[in-house]
Amino acid sequence: MDKTSSTNSHDEKIPAQTPEPELADAAGRRQSVALNIVENPLKRFSREKTVSDAQAFAESHDMAEHAALFGRAALVAREPDKFETVTELVQRERDALAYERDHKWHGPFMLWYSISLCAIGAATQGWDQTGSNGANLSFPTEFGLANEKGEFYSGRDEWVVGVVNAIIFLTAGLIGAFIVDPLNHYFGRRGEIFITACCLTATPIGSGFAKSWEGLFAARFVMGIGIGAKNATVPIYSAEMAPARIRGALVMFWQLWVVAGIFLGFCANVIVKDTGDISWRLQLGSAFIPSFLLGIGIFFCPESPRWLMKHGQHAKGFRSMMRLRADPIIAARDFYYSNVIYEEEIKVARGSGYFSRLWDCFAVPRIRRANYGASTVMIAQQMCGINIISFYSSTIFRNVGYTATEALYASLGYGAIQVVSTIPTLFLIDTKGRRTLTLLTFPGMCLFLLAAGLSLLNTTGNRAEKIGPVVLFVYLFTICYSLGEGPVAFQYSAEVFPTIQREQGMAWAVCINNTFAGILSLTFPRMQTVMTPTGAFGFYAGLNLIAWFMIFCFVRETKQLTLEELDQVFSVPTKHFISHELTVSLPYIFKRYILRRKIAKPPQIIEKEEKVEDVLAK
């Protein structure tokens, strides 16, 4: 193929521009119509063609007994919000679809079991963070890196502690994330999760038996590889099983259990604090518990229907989907629609090799735009500074005047606040949206982190006056994080890439997240010495503002869209998206919410086709 034809084959069509961005309703109000419409590809064909294609699909993939079912399901998928007009449906199917529409959280036991079990795996990362958080108070003294007061003997010793803490994130990002594709290819989603669960069961125990900082470093080196591989697969597995209407909330169980793991890890730190010299060993070793449960429980979960479809096992994939949906008509609708879009994705895929698919994440426009968004939310999670609290809160609280025991209890409070503050986002992420939540909470994180840093300057007054403001602002900062960036990062990254590049895209996103987490963990001990704690907090407060602007420019809304419809969300060129946000959305926000003017809402740059049709029909 010549260079010109190769380039043209990957140019993406920009959705048609709507000539009239606003319409007036009967009451005189004006309603916005999207500038770019998410098109349902099944509506390109007639009803008869849609049915015949669906039946042919079933018959050609050893599902002839379900041919009629797929025909009806295709009609539903063609106009999902108007299923009541599909006369071919039997009453039971119509009732099932109506019940699904009216009961957002309805789903079979296996759906909830699988999502919940995967979420438990997320607790491993949170638990390990807090295990090392508590262990940082003891293991430097054990290995001759610090005195009994926790004061390091030299700058080299500060770097050693930073390296021991950081290595799990560096190997997670630079090694673990990039073995995801072969592991998924040969073992499937379930098999890969089982392998990483075994790794993450053994390595925390090995950490607890370390005889030197070099041995602890080696155990955590291997642990990081398992964490990276798990972090890239579990959110994908969850996203591929979850229905579009609640995918954000279900996949967000990942973040909920990360923070639950953080809280449980702090609980373990407090429980074993009085065990003497072995306390830090127990704090590190206890992180094996959630991975052990994950390894056992994954055997009872179905394989991802989309993974099976991708590997040509359509009949098995449909059986898997049947276990994850409340009725056969719902399973057939979701499975067939996924296949239709997957066939579209194959047409623009450059190649099937690992490196060619990885390169597609930067070369193919639609995937590159998704990569912009995923990389932005992942790096923003580290730029916001939350992990200086997750990794070093006990050390920070001790340095402002708490005893070691009091610092552990203060960290326990931090973990509890993260859990409680994350729960409301379960209900907000699919209504307010991913982009909205992050844009609203980053300014708060900036202010509270800066206030916490400035509070460290207070060296006068009684103990409560010195410590109280620091703890208060750290807790307020944590609440803002838990309502926005915390739940969004991994959930957003898991859903934005097309099926063909999902492993590679998520691997790159995890690489970005964990590598920068490693850099943060590595540098913060030394940063406190060179910049002072106030300077370090102020530095990360400034990064929050930069992260807000990056999210504003590169993160597109994905709420309540199927994984397949997201292809068209990212068909809008980046320069058009940024231009619209800067010249249309930002002025509207300023005038409406800052100046408090009652002005008409401008057209959205992207909207679902059904919603546009509803507006036009009024």
C-alpha positions in Angstrom: 0.0 0.0 0.0 1.4 3.4 -0.9 1.9 6.2 1.6 -1.1 8.2 0.4 -3.6 5.4 0.6 -2.3 4.3 4.0 -2.9 7.8 5.4 -6.3 8.1 3.9 -7.4 4.8 5.2 -7.0 6.0 8.7 -8.5 9.5 8.4 -11.6 9.7 10.5 -14.8 11.2 9.4 -15.9 14.2 11.5 -19.6 13.9 12.4 -21.8 16.2 10.5 -22.3 19.7 11.9 -25.8 20.6 12.9 -26.7 23.9 11.2 -29.1 25.1 13.8 -27.5 24.7 17.3 -30.5 25.8 19.2 -34.2 25.3 19.0 -37.1 27.0 20.9 -39.6 24.9 22.8 -43.2 25.8 23.5 -42.4 27.8 26.6 -40.0 30.0 24.8 -36.8 28.4 26.2 -34.1 27.4 23.9 -32.7 23.9 23.9 -29.2 23.0 22.7 -28.5 20.5 20.0 -25.1 18.8 19.8 -22.7 19.9 17.1 -21.5 16.3 16.8 -23.9 13.4 17.0 -23.0 9.9 18.2 -24.5 7.7 15.5 -25.9 4.3 16.0 -24.5 2.3 13.0 -27.5 -0.1 12.9 -29.6 2.9 11.8 -27.8 3.0 8.5 -29.8 0.0 7.4 -33.5 -0.8 7.1 -35.3 -2.8 9.7 -35.4 -5.8 7.4 -31.7 -5.6 6.7 -30.9 -5.3 10.4 -32.9 -8.4 11.2 -31.4 -10.5 8.4 -27.9 -9.5 9.3 -28.4 -10.4 13.0 -29.9 -13.7 12.1 -27.0 -14.4 9.7 -24.5 -13.5 12.4 -26.1 -16.0 14.8 -26.2 -18.8 12.3 -22.6 -18.3 11.1 -21.3 -18.5 14.7 -22.9 -21.7 15.9 -25.9 -19.9 17.5 -28.6 -20.9 15.0 -31.0 -21.7 17.8 -30.8 -18.0 18.8 -31.2 -16.6 15.3 -34.7 -15.3 15.9 -33.6 -13.8 19.3 -30.7 -12.0 17.7 -33.1 -10.6 15.0 -35.3 -9.1 17.7 -32.4 -7.9 19.8 -30.9 -6.1 16.7 -34.1 -4.1 16.4 -33.9 -3.1 20.0 -30.2 -2.2 19.7 -31.1 -0.1 16.6 -33.4 2.1 18.7 -32.8 1.2 22.4 -35.0 4.0 23.8 -37.9 3.0 21.6 -38.1 -0.7 22.2 -41.8 -0.5 23.0 -42.4 0.2 19.3 -40.7 -3.1 18.3 -43.8 -5.3 17.6 -41.7 -8.4 17.1 -40.9 -8.6 20.8 -42.8 -11.0 23.0 -44.4 -9.6 26.2 -41.8 -11.1 28.5 -39.0 -9.4 26.6 -40.8 -6.1 26.6 -41.3 -6.4 30.3 -37.6 -7.2 30.9 -36.5 -4.2 28.9 -39.0 -1.9 30.7 -37.8 -3.2 34.1 -34.1 -2.6 33.1 -35.0 1.0 32.0 -36.9 1.7 35.2 -34.5 0.0 37.6 -31.0 1.4 37.0 -29.2 -1.0 39.4 -31.0 -4.2 38.3 -28.7 -7.0 37.3 -28.2 -10.7 38.0 -26.1 -12.0 40.9 -23.2 -13.0 38.6 -22.8 -9.4 37.4 -22.5 -8.1 40.9 -20.4 -11.0 42.1 -17.9 -10.5 39.3 -17.6 -6.7 39.7 -17.3 -7.0 43.5 -14.7 -9.7 43.3 -12.5 -7.7 40.9 -12.9 -4.7 43.1 -11.5 -6.7 46.0 -8.3 -7.1 43.9 -8.0 -3.3 43.9 -7.6 -3.4 47.7 -4.2 -5.0 47.2 -2.8 -1.8 45.9 -4.4 0.4 48.6 -3.4 -2.1 51.4 0.2 -2.2 50.3 0.4 1.6 50.1 -0.7 1.9 53.7 1.4 -1.1 54.8 4.5 0.7 53.6 3.1 3.9 55.0 3.2 2.4 58.5 6.4 0.5 57.9 8.2 3.7 57.0 8.1 4.5 60.8 10.1 1.4 61.6 12.0 -0.4 58.8 14.5 2.5 58.2 15.6 2.1 61.8 15.7 -1.7 61.5 18.0 -1.5 58.5 20.3 1.2 59.9 19.0 4.0 57.7 17.6 6.2 60.5 17.8 6.7 64.2 15.1 5.9 66.7 13.4 9.3 66.1 13.2 8.5 62.3 15.9 11.0 61.4 17.9 9.8 58.4 21.7 9.6 58.8 22.4 10.9 55.3 20.8 12.1 52.0 21.7 8.6 50.6 19.5 7.0 53.3 16.6 9.2 52.3 16.9 8.1 48.7 17.1 4.4 49.8 13.7 4.7 51.6 12.3 6.5 48.6 13.5 3.8 46.2 12.1 1.0 48.4 8.7 2.8 48.5 8.8 3.7 44.8 10.0 0.5 43.2 6.5 -1.2 43.1 5.2 1.7 41.1 8.2 1.9 38.8 8.1 -1.8 37.9 4.3 -1.6 37.7 4.5 1.1 35.1 7.6 0.1 33.2 7.3 -3.7 33.2 3.9 -4.9 34.6 1.8 -2.8 32.4 3.4 -4.0 29.2 3.1 -7.8 29.8 -0.6 -7.3 30.0 -1.2 -8.0 26.3 0.6 -11.4 26.1 -0.9 -12.5 29.4 -4.4 -11.5 28.2 -3.9 -13.1 24.8 -2.8 -16.5 26.1 -4.7 -16.8 29.3 -7.7 -14.5 28.9 -8.9 -11.9 31.4 -9.7 -14.4 34.1 -6.4 -16.3 33.7 -4.4 -13.1 33.8 -6.1 -12.0 37.0 -5.5 -15.3 38.6 -1.7 -15.2 37.7 -1.3 -11.7 39.1 -3.3 -12.6 42.2 -0.9 -15.5 42.9 2.0 -13.0 42.5 0.4 -10.5 44.8 -0.3 -13.2 47.4 3.4 -14.4 47.6 5.3 -11.1 47.4 3.8 -9.3 50.5 4.6 -12.3 52.5 8.2 -12.2 51.1 8.4 -8.5 52.1 7.6 -9.4 55.6 10.5 -11.9 55.8 13.1 -9.5 54.3 16.4 -9.4 56.2 17.8 -6.3 54.6 16.6 -3.3 52.6 18.0 -5.0 49.5 15.8 -8.0 50.1 12.8 -5.8 50.7 13.6 -4.0 47.5 13.7 -7.3 45.6 10.3 -8.5 46.9 8.7 -5.2 46.1 10.3 -5.2 42.6 8.4 -8.4 41.8 5.3 -7.1 43.5 5.2 -4.1 41.3 5.1 -6.2 38.2 2.0 -8.0 39.5 0.4 -4.8 40.5 0.9 -3.2 37.0 -0.5 -6.3 35.2 -3.5 -6.4 37.5 -4.2 -2.7 37.4 -4.3 -2.8 33.6 -6.6 -5.8 33.4 -9.1 -5.7 36.2 -10.7 -2.3 35.2 -11.0 -3.6 31.6 -12.6 -6.8 32.8 -15.1 -4.8 34.8 -15.8 -2.3 32.1 -16.4 -5.1 29.5 -19.0 -6.8 31.8 -20.9 -3.7 33.0 -24.0 -2.3 31.3 -23.5 1.2 29.8 -26.2 2.8 32.1 -24.2 2.0 35.3 -20.8 1.2 33.9 -19.2 4.2 35.6 -20.6 3.2 39.0 -19.8 -0.5 38.7 -16.3 0.0 37.4 -15.8 2.7 40.2 -15.9 -0.2 42.7 -12.2 -0.4 41.7 -11.5 3.0 43.3 -13.9 2.3 46.2 -11.9 -0.8 47.1 -8.6 0.9 46.6 -9.6 3.3 49.3 -11.2 0.4 51.3 -7.8 -1.3 51.0 -6.1 1.9 52.2 -8.5 2.0 55.2 -8.0 -1.7 56.0 -4.3 -1.3 55.7 -4.3 1.5 58.2 -6.5 -0.7 60.4 -3.9 -3.5 60.2 -1.1 -0.9 61.0 -3.0 0.1 64.2 -3.8 -3.5 65.2 -0.1 -4.7 65.0 1.5 -1.5 66.3 2.3 -3.0 69.7 3.9 -6.2 68.4 7.4 -4.8 68.8 10.2 -5.1 66.2 8.1 -7.2 63.9 5.3 -4.7 63.5 6.5 -3.4 60.2 6.8 -6.9 58.9 3.2 -7.6 59.7 2.1 -4.3 58.2 3.7 -5.2 54.9 2.8 -8.9 54.9 -0.9 -8.4 55.7 -1.4 -7.1 52.1 -1.7 -10.7 50.8 -5.2 -11.1 52.1 -7.3 -9.4 49.3 -5.2 -11.0 46.6 -5.7 -14.5 48.1 -9.4 -14.0 48.1 -9.2 -12.7 44.5 -7.3 -15.8 43.3 -9.9 -18.2 44.7 -13.0 -16.2 43.7 -12.0 -15.6 40.1 -12.6 -19.2 39.2 -16.3 -18.7 39.6 -16.5 -15.7 37.3 -17.4 -15.9 33.5 -14.8 -14.8 31.0 -15.3 -11.3 29.4 -17.8 -11.6 26.5 -15.9 -9.0 24.5 -12.6 -10.9 25.0 -14.2 -14.1 23.7 -15.8 -12.3 20.8 -12.4 -10.7 19.9 -10.9 -14.2 19.9 -13.6 -15.7 17.6 -15.4 -17.6 20.4 -18.8 -15.9 19.7 -21.0 -18.7 21.0 -19.1 -19.0 24.3 -19.1 -15.2 24.5 -22.8 -15.0 24.2 -23.2 -17.7 27.0 -21.0 -15.5 29.1 -23.1 -12.4 28.4 -26.2 -14.4 29.3 -24.8 -14.9 32.8 -24.2 -11.2 33.1 -27.6 -9.9 32.0 -31.0 -10.3 33.5 -32.7 -11.6 30.3 -31.7 -13.2 27.0 -33.0 -10.3 25.0 -30.8 -7.9 26.9 -27.8 -10.2 26.5 -28.4 -10.6 22.8 -28.8 -6.8 22.3 -25.6 -5.9 24.1 -23.6 -8.8 22.5 -24.7 -8.1 19.0 -24.2 -4.3 19.2 -20.7 -4.9 20.5 -19.9 -7.2 17.6 -21.2 -4.6 15.1 -18.9 -1.9 16.4 -16.0 -4.4 16.7 -16.3 -5.2 13.0 -16.1 -1.4 12.3 -13.0 -1.2 14.5 -11.3 -4.0 12.5 -11.6 -1.9 9.3 -9.4 0.8 10.7 -6.9 -1.4 12.6 -3.4 -1.0 11.2 -2.3 -4.5 12.2 -2.7 -7.3 14.6 0.8 -7.4 16.1 1.6 -6.2 19.6 3.8 -3.3 18.6 1.6 -2.2 15.7 -1.4 -2.1 18.0 0.6 -0.1 20.6 1.7 2.3 17.9 -1.9 2.7 16.9 -2.5 4.3 20.3 -0.4 7.3 19.1 -0.9 7.1 15.3 -4.7 6.5 14.7 -6.6 9.7 15.4 -9.5 8.2 17.3 -7.3 6.2 19.5 -4.8 9.0 20.0 -7.5 11.3 21.3 -8.6 8.6 23.7 -5.0 8.3 24.8 -4.8 12.0 25.4 -7.8 11.7 27.8 -6.6 8.6 29.6 -3.1 9.8 30.0 -4.3 13.1 31.3 -6.5 11.7 34.1 -3.8 9.2 35.0 -1.0 11.7 35.3 -3.4 14.2 37.0 -3.9 11.6 39.8 -0.2 11.9 40.6 0.0 15.6 40.0 -2.7 16.4 42.5 -0.5 15.1 45.4 -2.8 12.6 46.9 -0.1 9.9 47.1 2.2 12.0 49.2 -0.5 11.5 51.8 -1.2 7.8 51.0 2.6 7.0 51.0 3.8 9.2 53.8 0.9 10.4 55.9 2.2 8.7 59.1 5.6 10.3 58.6 4.0 13.7 57.9 1.8 13.6 61.0 4.7 12.5 63.2 6.8 15.4 61.9 4.2 18.0 62.9 4.1 16.7 66.5 2.2 13.5 66.8 3.7 10.4 68.4 4.1 7.4 66.2 0.9 5.8 67.6 -1.1 9.0 67.1 0.2 9.4 63.6 -1.1 5.9 62.8 -4.5 6.8 64.2 -4.5 10.1 62.2 -3.7 8.1 59.1 -6.6 5.7 59.9 -8.9 8.8 59.9 -7.5 9.7 56.5 -8.4 6.3 55.2 -11.9 6.3 56.7 -12.6 9.7 55.1 -11.5 8.4 51.7 -13.9 5.5 51.9 -16.9 7.6 53.1 -16.2 10.4 50.5 -15.9 7.9 47.6 -19.4 6.4 48.2 -21.4 9.4 46.9 -19.5 9.3 43.6 -21.1 5.9 42.9 -24.3 7.8 42.3 -22.8 10.9 40.7 -20.3 9.5 38.1 -23.1 8.4 35.7 -25.3 11.4 36.2 -22.9 14.4 36.5 -20.2 12.7 34.5 -16.4 12.1 34.7 -15.3 15.4 33.2 -17.6 17.5 35.4 -16.6 15.9 38.6 -12.9 16.4 38.0 -13.2 20.0 36.9 -15.3 20.8 40.0 -12.9 19.2 42.5 -9.4 20.1 41.4 -9.7 23.8 42.5 -10.7 22.6 45.9 -7.8 20.2 46.1 -5.4 23.1 45.1 -6.7 25.4 47.9 -6.8 22.8 50.7 -3.3 21.4 49.9 -1.8 24.8 49.8 -3.6 25.6 53.1 -2.2 22.4 54.7 1.3 23.4 53.5 1.0 26.9 54.9 -0.3 25.5 58.2 3.0 23.7 58.6 4.7 27.1 59.1 2.9 27.6 62.4 5.4 26.8 65.2 3.8 28.8 68.0 0.9 28.1 70.3 -0.1 24.8 71.9 0.1 21.4 70.3 -3.5 21.4 69.1 -3.1 24.8 67.4 -0.1 23.5 65.4 -1.4 20.1 64.5 -5.2 20.7 64.1 -5.1 22.9 60.9 -2.7 20.6 59.1 -4.9 17.5 59.7 -8.1 19.4 58.9 -6.9 20.6 55.5 -5.4 17.2 54.6 -8.8 15.7 55.3 -10.7 18.4 53.3 -8.2 17.8 50.4 -8.9 14.1 50.6 -12.7 14.6 50.4 -12.3 16.7 47.2 -10.1 14.0 45.7 -12.5 11.2 46.6 -15.4 13.0 44.9 -13.5 13.5 41.6 -10.1 12.5 40.4 -9.9 9.4 42.6 -12.8 7.4 41.2 -12.4 8.8 37.6 -8.8 7.9 36.6 -8.9 4.2 36.2 -12.6 4.0 35.3 -12.1 6.5 32.5 -9.0 4.9 31.1 -10.6 1.4 31.0 -13.5 2.6 28.9 -12.2 5.0 26.3 -10.1 2.6 24.1 -11.6 0.5 21.3 -11.8 -3.3 21.8 -8.8 -4.0 19.6 -6.4 -1.6 21.4 -7.9 -1.9 24.8 -5.0 -3.9 26.4 -2.4 -1.6 24.8 -4.2 1.6 25.7 -4.8 0.6 29.3 -1.2 -0.6 29.6 0.1 2.8 28.5 -2.3 4.6 30.9 -1.2 2.3 33.8 2.4 2.9 32.8 1.9 6.7 33.0 0.1 6.4 36.4 2.4 4.1 38.1 5.6 5.6 36.8 4.7 9.0 38.0 3.6 7.5 41.3 7.0 5.9 41.6 8.7 9.3 40.9 6.5 10.9 43.5 7.3 8.3 46.1 11.0 8.3 45.2 11.5 12.1 45.4 9.2 13.2 48.3 11.5 12.3 51.2 14.3 14.3 49.7 11.9 17.0 48.5 10.9 17.7 52.1 14.5 18.3 53.1 15.4 20.4 50.1 12.2 22.4 49.7 10.8 22.1 53.2 7.4 20.4 53.8 5.6 23.7 53.0 7.4 24.1 49.7 6.7 20.5 48.8 2.9 20.9 49.5 2.9 24.2 47.6 4.6 22.6 44.6 1.8 20.0 44.4 -0.9 22.6 44.9 0.4 24.4 41.8 0.4 21.1 39.9 -3.3 20.9 40.6 -4.0 24.0 38.6 -2.0 22.7 35.7 -3.9 19.4 35.9 -7.2 21.2 35.8 -6.3 22.9 32.6 -5.1 19.6 31.1 -8.4 18.0 31.9 -10.4 20.9 30.5 -8.5 20.5 27.2 -8.2 16.8 26.7 -10.8 14.8 28.8 -14.1 14.3 27.0 -17.3 13.3 28.7 -18.2 9.5 28.4 -21.1 9.1 30.8 -24.0 6.7 29.8 -22.4 5.9 26.4 -21.7 2.3 25.4 -18.0 1.3 25.0 -18.8 1.2 21.3 -20.4 4.6 21.0 -17.3 6.2 22.5 -15.7 5.6 19.1 -17.6 8.5 17.7 -17.0 10.7 20.8 -13.3 10.6 19.9 -13.9 11.2 16.2 -14.0 14.9 16.9 -10.5 16.4 16.2 -8.7 17.7 19.3 -8.3 21.2 18.0 -12.1 21.4 17.4 -12.8 20.1 20.8 -10.5 22.5 22.6 -11.7 25.4 20.5 -15.3 24.7 21.4 -14.5 24.4 25.1 -12.5 27.6 25.2 -14.7 29.7 23.0 -18.2 28.3 23.9 -18.2 26.3 27.1 -15.8 28.3 29.2 -17.5 31.7 28.5 -20.9 30.1 29.3 -19.6 28.7 32.6 -18.1 32.1 33.6 -21.3 34.1 32.7 -23.7 31.5 34.1 -22.0 30.5 37.4 -19.6 33.4 38.2 -21.6 36.4 36.9 -24.9 34.5 37.7 -26.5 35.5 34.4 -29.5 33.5 33.2 -28.4 32.7 29.7 -29.3 29.9 27.2 -27.1 26.9 27.4 -24.9 26.6 24.3 -24.9 23.5 22.1 -22.9 20.5 23.3 -20.1 19.4 21.0 -21.1 15.8 21.3 -24.5 14.3 22.0 -26.3 10.9 21.5 -28.4 10.7 18.3 -31.5 9.7 20.3 -31.4 12.8 22.4 -31.0 15.1 19.4 -34.0 13.4 17.8 -36.0 14.1 20.9 -35.1 17.8 20.8 -35.9 18.0 17.2 -39.3 16.3 17.7 -40.4 19.0 20.2 
